[in-house]
Amino acid sequence: MEGRRRLVERCKNRPIAHVAAEMGISRAYASKWVNRWRRHGDAGLQDRASTPHRSPQATPTWVIEHIETWRRAHTWSAQRITDELADLGYGSTAAP
């Protein structure tokens, strides 16, 4: 974060491309951090998680629990688990 703060300080008085070249980073990378700082202040210089905020196509919890149980308790193969899930109404042809 300190390096990003130095980048922003230098870009206040000089072109981003020049500062990026001096620091050995791309202009696009430098612009990303300067723009985040302009929008969010010092909070914008923090790293952000790359995980999505939501996942509408995520596997339902009950399916994950069944899979974990079957793998640990029965050591079933992937094909057997697929067949069992299909019997429960979950799969590529059945709606969850």
PERA-V688641 format. One record per residue. N is the residue number from 1. RES is the residue in one letter. PHI is phi in degrees with one decimal (none if undefined). BURIAL is 1 if it has 24 or more other C-alpha atoms within 12 Angstrom, else 0. Layout:
N,RES,PHI,BURIAL
N,RES,PHI,BURIAL
This chain:
1,M,none,0
2,E,-62.9,0
3,G,-63.9,0
4,R,-67.7,1
5,R,-64.9,0
6,R,-63.1,0
7,L,-57.6,1
8,V,-62.2,1
9,E,-59.1,0
10,R,-66.4,0
11,C,-76.8,1
12,K,-67.5,0
13,N,-113.9,0
14,R,-134.9,0
15,P,-63.3,0
16,I,-59.1,1
17,A,-60.8,0
18,H,-68.2,0
19,V,-65.2,1
20,A,-61.3,1
21,A,-62.0,0
22,E,-62.4,0
23,M,-88.2,0
24,G,74.3,0
25,I,-125.0,0
26,S,-75.9,0
27,R,-64.1,0
28,A,-63.3,0
29,Y,-64.4,0
30,A,-63.7,1
31,S,-62.3,1
32,K,-57.7,0
33,W,-73.2,1
34,V,-65.0,1
35,N,-65.7,1
36,R,-62.8,0
37,W,-66.0,1
38,R,-62.9,0
39,R,-78.7,0
40,H,-122.2,0
41,G,70.7,0
42,D,-60.9,0
43,A,-62.8,0
44,G,-71.2,0
45,L,-87.3,1
46,Q,-75.2,0
47,D,-66.7,0
48,R,-116.1,0
49,A,-66.1,0
50,S,-91.3,0
51,T,-73.6,0
52,P,-68.2,0
53,H,-70.5,0
54,R,-147.5,0
55,S,-138.4,0
56,P,-64.6,0
57,Q,-97.7,0
58,A,-64.1,0
59,T,-66.7,0
60,P,-59.4,0
61,T,-59.2,0
62,W,-64.1,0
63,V,-70.9,0
64,I,-60.5,0
65,E,-62.0,0
66,H,-62.9,0
67,I,-59.5,1
68,E,-61.2,0
69,T,-63.5,0
70,W,-64.9,0
71,R,-68.3,0
72,R,-79.6,0
73,A,-79.5,0
74,H,-114.3,0
75,T,49.1,0
76,W,-73.9,0
77,S,-75.9,0
78,A,-62.4,0
79,Q,-65.8,0
80,R,-64.1,0
81,I,-64.1,1
82,T,-58.9,0
83,D,-63.6,0
84,E,-63.7,0
85,L,-64.6,1
86,A,-62.5,0
87,D,-62.6,0
88,L,-84.3,0
89,G,93.7,0
90,Y,-116.5,0
91,G,169.5,0
92,S,-69.1,0
93,T,-97.3,0
94,A,-101.3,0
95,A,-78.5,0
96,P,-65.9,0
